[in-house]
Amino acid sequence: MDSSAHILALADRCVKCGLCLPQCPTYNLAENENESPRGRIALIQGWLTGQLEPSATLTQHLDQCLLCRRCERVCPSQVPYGEIMDQSKALLADNVKTGFSLRTCISNISLKLLLSKTLSNFLFSGLRFLQRVKIISLVKKSKILNLTGLQRLISYLPALDKSINTKNSYPAGNTKNQEKGKVALFTGCVSKQLDPKTVQASIKLLNLLGYSVYVPEQQTCCGALHLHDGKMQQATKLANKNIRTFNQLKNTTTIISLVNGCTSQLREYSQLTKDQFIPQVKDIVEFLSEVEWPDNIEFKALNKIVALQIPCSLQNSLRAENKLMHLIKTIPGISIETIYNKCCGAAGSYFLRQPTLSDQLKKLAITQLTSSSPEYIISSNLGCALQLKSSLSDAADMPRVIHPVELLAQQITQK
């Protein structure tokens, strides 16, 4: 079956009932049928059956989808909307030539930089230096880079901690009897640079739980950004490299991913390649909520108000929001006053390619998440965390955005 026939076969499951409409962030903003899951599927069917010509307008309607996949949760026909969109965007990329876009160009260059560890390390080293000498803050205030299109990227850059050079392995204990098992850590392309505290906290907790941790150096980007941007060949190459890398690890039972979006992509590699992971793939939130914790581990009380942002990938793809709640509630005294379970507008590189829609959704998220004046905003997805941080200053009265694993490691104590 060719790609067009495959897409149409999947799209034909949609009975156009409309239950997806109120769930769709872009439909709620635009109130335009073409900006709904049902409408986008109809456009794809029209194009692939020859009723519509492939055009920049068609591409725009598909590109403005956040791929939050909230529609999939309510679909009575179980339409695989995410797969339909990814396959269609890849096919469109081969058939429609779009004009030059500075934002798209910056997005493509950024992806290439992140895939090169040498260039990525050089880039972030330079950015740390520019932050340290206050040049980045001056650039943000002056908005001098507005004309180049780089201002938005700079505005999303968080305060960079010193990056970490992870070892290949972190043994659980001094003897084999202390080891419950071996797991591998998927850190993705930027976690070590943009979220090193979560990487360190994850290794610490897994070791305390009795698991030896492997962090293979050869691992690469999960490919989600490439796939959602229509670059299916590149996404497939990345998938195959990760599968080879992790399957070479002996006696490893689980691959643990630190970013919800990456976890979702790793689990759906079957859409890209016939080769599959030998170990099971788990999100760090899932793994920590499912394993048995030793009796000698306790958590210090955190008598603070927190707000919880539930990423789309965690709830709509992994269906694991309850596990996140369970994990957070293991900390005594914590008070979850606000739960935000709608799309924040980050959506991979969407914040860069669709800034107007992204900012509208971010504003809605920030307004609700800060309504209870929390000390922390908990988010388990790096992209969402960066989206939220970009609108919160470092002032003392502003909530701190934190990964749940870092919060757990912060509060943990041993008898």
C-alpha positions as CSV (number, residue, x, y, z in Angstrom):
1,M,0.0,0.0,0.0
2,D,1.5,3.4,-1.0
3,S,1.5,6.3,1.4
4,S,-1.5,8.1,-0.1
5,A,-3.7,4.9,0.2
6,H,-2.4,4.3,3.7
7,I,-3.3,7.8,4.8
8,L,-6.8,7.6,3.2
9,A,-7.5,4.2,4.9
10,L,-6.7,5.8,8.3
11,A,-8.7,9.0,7.5
12,D,-11.7,7.0,6.4
13,R,-12.2,5.9,10.0
14,C,-13.3,9.5,10.8
15,V,-17.1,9.7,10.7
16,K,-17.1,13.5,11.1
17,C,-19.1,13.4,14.4
18,G,-17.5,16.6,15.7
19,L,-16.7,15.4,19.2
20,C,-13.2,16.5,18.6
21,L,-14.1,20.2,18.0
22,P,-14.4,21.5,21.6
23,Q,-11.2,19.6,22.5
24,C,-9.1,21.3,19.8
25,P,-7.0,24.3,20.9
26,T,-6.8,25.9,17.4
27,Y,-10.5,25.4,16.7
28,N,-11.3,27.1,20.0
29,L,-9.2,30.1,19.1
30,A,-10.2,30.4,15.4
31,E,-13.7,28.9,15.4
32,N,-12.8,27.8,11.9
33,E,-13.7,24.2,10.7
34,N,-10.4,24.1,8.8
35,E,-8.6,24.5,12.1
36,S,-10.2,21.4,13.7
37,P,-9.2,17.8,13.5
38,R,-12.3,16.9,11.5
39,G,-11.7,19.8,9.2
40,R,-8.0,18.9,8.6
41,I,-8.9,15.3,7.9
42,A,-11.5,16.5,5.4
43,L,-8.8,18.7,3.7
44,I,-6.4,15.8,3.5
45,Q,-9.1,13.5,2.0
46,G,-9.9,16.2,-0.5
47,W,-6.3,16.6,-1.5
48,L,-5.5,12.9,-1.8
49,T,-8.7,12.1,-3.8
50,G,-7.9,14.9,-6.3
51,Q,-10.7,17.3,-5.2
52,L,-8.2,19.8,-3.9
53,E,-4.9,20.9,-5.2
54,P,-1.9,20.8,-2.8
55,S,-1.3,24.4,-1.8
56,A,0.3,26.8,0.7
57,T,-3.1,27.3,2.2
58,L,-3.6,23.6,2.8
59,T,-0.1,23.4,4.3
60,Q,-0.8,26.3,6.6
61,H,-3.9,24.6,8.0
62,L,-2.0,21.5,8.8
63,D,1.0,23.4,10.1
64,Q,-1.1,25.3,12.6
65,C,-2.1,22.0,14.3
66,L,-0.3,21.6,17.6
67,L,-0.4,17.8,17.4
68,C,-1.5,17.8,21.0
69,R,-3.7,14.7,20.1
70,R,-6.4,15.6,22.6
71,C,-8.9,14.7,19.9
72,E,-7.7,11.1,20.0
73,R,-8.8,10.8,23.6
74,V,-12.5,11.5,22.8
75,C,-12.7,9.9,19.3
76,P,-15.3,7.0,19.3
77,S,-13.8,5.7,16.1
78,Q,-10.2,5.7,17.5
79,V,-8.9,7.7,14.5
80,P,-5.0,7.8,14.7
81,Y,-5.0,11.5,14.1
82,G,-1.3,12.0,14.9
83,E,-0.2,9.4,12.4
84,I,-2.5,10.8,9.7
85,M,-0.9,14.3,10.3
86,D,2.7,13.1,10.3
87,Q,2.3,11.0,7.2
88,S,0.4,13.8,5.4
89,K,2.9,16.5,6.2
90,A,5.7,14.3,5.0
91,L,3.9,13.7,1.7
92,L,3.1,17.4,1.4
93,A,6.7,18.3,1.9
94,D,7.5,16.3,-1.3
95,N,4.7,17.9,-3.3
96,V,4.4,21.6,-2.2
97,K,7.2,24.1,-2.5
98,T,6.6,26.8,0.1
99,G,8.2,30.3,0.0
100,F,11.2,31.3,2.1
101,S,10.4,31.7,5.8
102,L,12.9,33.1,8.2
103,R,11.3,31.2,11.1
104,T,11.4,27.9,9.2
105,C,15.0,28.6,8.3
106,I,15.9,29.2,11.9
107,S,14.0,26.1,13.0
108,N,15.9,24.0,10.4
109,I,19.3,25.4,11.4
110,S,18.5,24.8,15.1
111,L,17.6,21.2,14.4
112,K,20.9,20.6,12.6
113,L,22.9,22.3,15.4
114,L,21.2,20.0,18.0
115,L,22.1,16.9,16.1
116,S,25.9,17.7,16.2
117,K,27.2,17.3,19.8
118,T,30.3,19.2,19.0
119,L,28.4,22.2,17.5
120,S,25.7,22.0,20.3
121,N,28.3,22.0,23.1
122,F,30.1,25.0,21.4
123,L,26.9,26.9,21.0
124,F,25.8,26.4,24.6
125,S,29.2,27.2,26.0
126,G,29.0,30.5,24.1
127,L,25.5,31.2,25.4
128,R,26.6,30.6,29.0
129,F,29.4,33.0,28.6
130,L,27.1,35.7,27.1
131,Q,24.7,35.1,30.0
132,R,27.5,35.4,32.5
133,V,28.6,38.8,31.1
134,K,25.0,40.0,30.9
135,I,25.0,40.4,27.1
136,I,22.0,38.1,26.7
137,S,19.9,40.1,29.1
138,L,20.9,43.3,27.2
139,V,19.9,41.7,23.9
140,K,16.5,40.6,25.4
141,K,15.8,44.1,26.6
142,S,16.9,45.9,23.4
143,K,15.1,43.5,21.1
144,I,17.9,44.2,18.6
145,L,17.5,40.8,17.1
146,N,13.9,41.3,16.1
147,L,14.8,41.9,12.5
148,T,16.7,38.6,12.2
149,G,14.0,36.5,13.8
150,L,16.3,35.3,16.5
151,Q,14.8,37.4,19.2
152,R,12.1,34.8,20.0
153,L,14.7,32.1,20.4
154,I,16.7,34.3,22.8
155,S,13.6,35.1,24.8
156,Y,13.0,31.4,25.4
157,L,16.6,30.8,26.6
158,P,16.5,30.0,30.4
159,A,19.3,30.6,32.8
160,L,21.8,28.0,31.8
161,D,23.3,25.9,34.6
162,K,26.7,24.3,34.0
163,S,26.1,21.4,31.6
164,I,26.9,17.9,32.7
165,N,29.2,15.3,31.1
166,T,27.4,12.1,32.1
167,K,29.4,8.9,32.6
168,N,28.4,5.8,30.6
169,S,27.2,4.0,33.8
170,Y,26.1,4.7,37.3
171,P,26.1,1.5,39.4
172,A,23.3,1.0,42.0
173,G,25.5,-0.3,44.8
174,N,28.8,-1.8,45.7
175,T,27.6,-5.4,45.5
176,K,25.4,-7.3,43.0
177,N,22.9,-8.0,45.8
178,Q,22.0,-4.3,46.0
179,E,21.1,-4.1,42.3
180,K,17.4,-4.6,41.4
181,G,18.1,-4.2,37.7
182,K,19.7,-2.3,34.9
183,V,18.1,0.6,33.1
184,A,19.2,3.0,30.3
185,L,18.5,6.7,30.3
186,F,17.3,8.5,27.2
187,T,18.3,12.2,27.7
188,G,17.4,13.4,24.2
189,C,19.2,16.2,22.4
190,V,19.1,19.1,24.9
191,S,18.3,17.8,28.5
192,K,22.0,17.8,29.5
193,Q,22.3,21.4,28.4
194,L,18.9,22.9,29.3
195,D,17.8,20.7,32.2
196,P,20.9,19.1,33.8
197,K,19.3,19.1,37.2
198,T,16.6,16.7,36.1
199,V,19.2,14.4,34.5
200,Q,21.1,14.3,37.8
201,A,18.0,13.9,39.9
202,S,16.8,11.0,37.8
203,I,20.1,9.2,38.1
204,K,20.2,9.8,41.9
205,L,16.6,8.5,42.4
206,L,17.1,5.4,40.2
207,N,20.4,4.5,42.0
208,L,18.6,4.9,45.4
209,L,15.9,2.6,44.2
210,G,18.5,-0.1,43.4
211,Y,18.9,0.4,39.6
212,S,22.2,0.7,37.7
213,V,21.8,3.4,35.1
214,Y,23.5,3.4,31.7
215,V,23.6,6.6,29.6
216,P,24.9,5.6,26.2
217,E,26.9,8.4,24.5
218,Q,25.8,7.3,21.0
219,Q,22.1,8.1,21.6
220,T,20.7,11.0,19.5
221,C,17.6,13.1,19.1
222,C,14.3,11.1,19.3
223,G,13.3,12.6,15.9
224,A,9.9,14.0,17.0
225,L,10.7,17.5,15.8
226,H,11.7,16.2,12.4
227,L,8.7,13.9,12.0
228,H,6.2,16.6,12.9
229,D,7.9,19.0,10.5
230,G,7.5,16.6,7.6
231,K,11.1,15.3,7.6
232,M,10.2,11.6,7.8
233,Q,13.5,10.3,6.3
234,Q,15.5,12.1,8.9
235,A,13.2,10.9,11.7
236,T,13.6,7.3,10.5
237,K,17.4,7.6,10.5
238,L,17.4,8.9,14.1
239,A,15.0,6.1,15.1
240,N,17.3,3.4,13.7
241,K,20.4,4.9,15.3
242,N,18.7,5.0,18.8
243,I,17.4,1.5,18.4
244,R,20.8,0.2,17.5
245,T,22.4,2.1,20.3
246,F,20.1,0.9,23.1
247,N,19.7,-2.7,21.8
248,Q,23.5,-3.1,22.2
249,L,23.2,-2.7,26.0
250,K,23.3,-6.1,27.7
251,N,20.8,-7.0,30.4
252,T,19.0,-3.7,30.2
253,T,15.3,-4.2,30.9
254,T,14.0,-0.6,30.5
255,I,14.8,2.6,28.5
256,I,13.7,5.5,30.7
257,S,13.0,8.8,28.9
258,L,13.1,12.1,30.8
259,V,10.9,14.1,28.4
260,N,7.2,13.1,27.9
261,G,7.4,14.1,24.2
262,C,10.4,11.9,23.6
263,T,8.8,9.0,25.4
264,S,5.9,9.2,23.1
265,Q,8.1,9.3,20.0
266,L,10.3,6.4,21.1
267,R,7.2,4.2,21.7
268,E,5.9,4.9,18.2
269,Y,9.0,4.1,16.3
270,S,7.0,1.2,14.7
271,Q,5.4,3.9,12.4
272,L,8.9,4.6,11.0
273,T,10.9,1.4,11.0
274,K,10.5,-2.4,11.3
275,D,13.3,-2.6,13.9
276,Q,12.2,-2.2,17.5
277,F,13.7,-1.7,20.9
278,I,14.4,-4.9,22.9
279,P,13.9,-3.2,26.3
280,Q,10.6,-1.6,27.1
281,V,10.3,2.2,27.0
282,K,9.0,4.0,30.0
283,D,8.7,7.7,30.9
284,I,10.6,8.6,34.1
285,V,7.2,9.6,35.6
286,E,5.7,6.1,34.8
287,F,8.7,4.2,36.1
288,L,9.0,6.0,39.4
289,S,5.3,5.7,40.1
290,E,5.2,2.0,39.3
291,V,8.3,0.6,41.1
292,E,8.4,-0.3,44.8
293,W,10.2,2.3,46.9
294,P,12.5,1.0,49.8
295,D,11.3,1.5,53.3
296,N,14.3,3.6,54.2
297,I,13.4,6.3,51.7
298,E,11.1,9.1,52.9
299,F,10.2,12.6,51.7
300,K,10.5,15.8,53.7
301,A,7.2,17.7,54.0
302,L,6.7,20.5,51.5
303,N,4.1,22.8,52.9
304,K,3.8,24.8,49.8
305,I,1.1,25.6,47.2
306,V,2.0,24.2,43.8
307,A,0.3,24.3,40.3
308,L,0.5,21.3,38.1
309,Q,0.8,21.6,34.3
310,I,0.0,18.3,32.6
311,P,1.8,18.1,29.2
312,C,-0.2,16.9,26.2
313,S,2.2,14.1,25.4
314,L,1.8,12.7,29.0
315,Q,-2.0,12.7,29.0
316,N,-3.0,12.2,25.3
317,S,-0.3,9.9,24.1
318,L,1.1,8.1,27.2
319,R,-2.2,8.4,29.1
320,A,-0.2,8.6,32.4
321,E,-1.4,11.8,34.1
322,N,-2.7,9.8,37.0
323,K,0.8,8.4,37.6
324,L,2.1,12.0,37.7
325,M,-0.5,12.9,40.3
326,H,0.4,9.7,42.4
327,L,4.1,10.6,42.3
328,I,3.7,14.2,43.4
329,K,1.4,13.2,46.2
330,T,4.1,11.0,47.8
331,I,5.5,14.3,49.1
332,P,3.8,15.1,52.4
333,G,2.2,18.6,52.9
334,I,2.1,19.5,49.2
335,S,-1.0,21.4,48.1
336,I,-2.0,21.1,44.5
337,E,-4.3,24.1,44.0
338,T,-4.3,24.3,40.2
339,I,-4.2,21.7,37.5
340,Y,-3.9,22.8,33.9
341,N,-4.5,20.0,31.4
342,K,-4.8,22.0,28.1
343,C,-2.1,22.7,25.6
344,C,0.4,25.4,26.6
345,G,1.4,26.2,23.0
346,A,4.9,24.9,23.1
347,A,4.4,21.8,20.9
348,G,8.1,21.2,19.9
349,S,9.1,23.9,17.4
350,Y,5.6,25.2,17.2
351,F,6.4,28.1,19.5
352,L,8.9,29.3,16.9
353,R,6.9,28.5,13.7
354,Q,3.5,29.8,14.9
355,P,4.3,32.5,17.4
356,T,0.9,34.2,17.5
357,L,-1.1,31.1,18.2
358,S,1.6,29.8,20.6
359,D,1.5,33.0,22.6
360,Q,-2.3,33.0,22.8
361,L,-2.2,29.5,24.3
362,K,0.7,30.4,26.6
363,K,-1.2,33.3,28.0
364,L,-4.2,31.2,28.9
365,A,-1.9,28.6,30.6
366,I,0.1,31.2,32.6
367,T,-3.1,33.0,33.8
368,Q,-4.6,29.9,35.2
369,L,-1.4,28.4,36.6
370,T,-0.5,31.5,38.5
371,S,-4.0,32.2,39.8
372,S,-3.4,30.5,43.1
373,S,0.0,32.2,43.7
374,P,2.0,28.9,43.7
375,E,5.6,28.5,44.8
376,Y,6.2,25.9,42.1
377,I,4.7,25.1,38.7
378,I,5.4,21.4,38.1
379,S,5.9,20.3,34.5
380,S,7.2,16.9,33.3
381,N,8.0,18.0,29.7
382,L,11.0,20.2,28.9
383,G,9.4,22.0,26.0
384,C,6.4,23.0,28.2
385,A,8.7,24.1,31.0
386,L,10.6,26.4,28.6
387,Q,7.4,27.8,27.3
388,L,6.2,28.7,30.8
389,K,9.5,30.0,32.0
390,S,9.7,32.4,29.0
391,S,6.8,34.4,30.6
392,L,7.9,34.2,34.2
393,S,10.6,36.5,35.5
394,D,13.2,35.5,38.1
395,A,11.7,37.8,40.7
396,A,11.2,36.3,44.2
397,D,7.4,36.4,44.0
398,M,7.3,34.4,40.7
399,P,6.8,30.6,40.9
400,R,9.6,28.3,39.9
401,V,9.0,25.9,37.1
402,I,10.4,22.5,38.1
403,H,10.3,18.9,36.8
404,P,8.6,16.5,39.3
405,V,11.8,14.3,39.5
406,E,13.9,17.3,40.6
407,L,11.3,18.1,43.2
408,L,11.3,14.5,44.5
409,A,15.1,14.5,44.7
410,Q,15.0,17.8,46.5
411,Q,12.7,16.5,49.2
412,I,14.1,13.0,49.6
413,T,15.6,11.7,52.8
414,Q,17.0,8.4,54.0
415,K,16.5,6.8,57.4
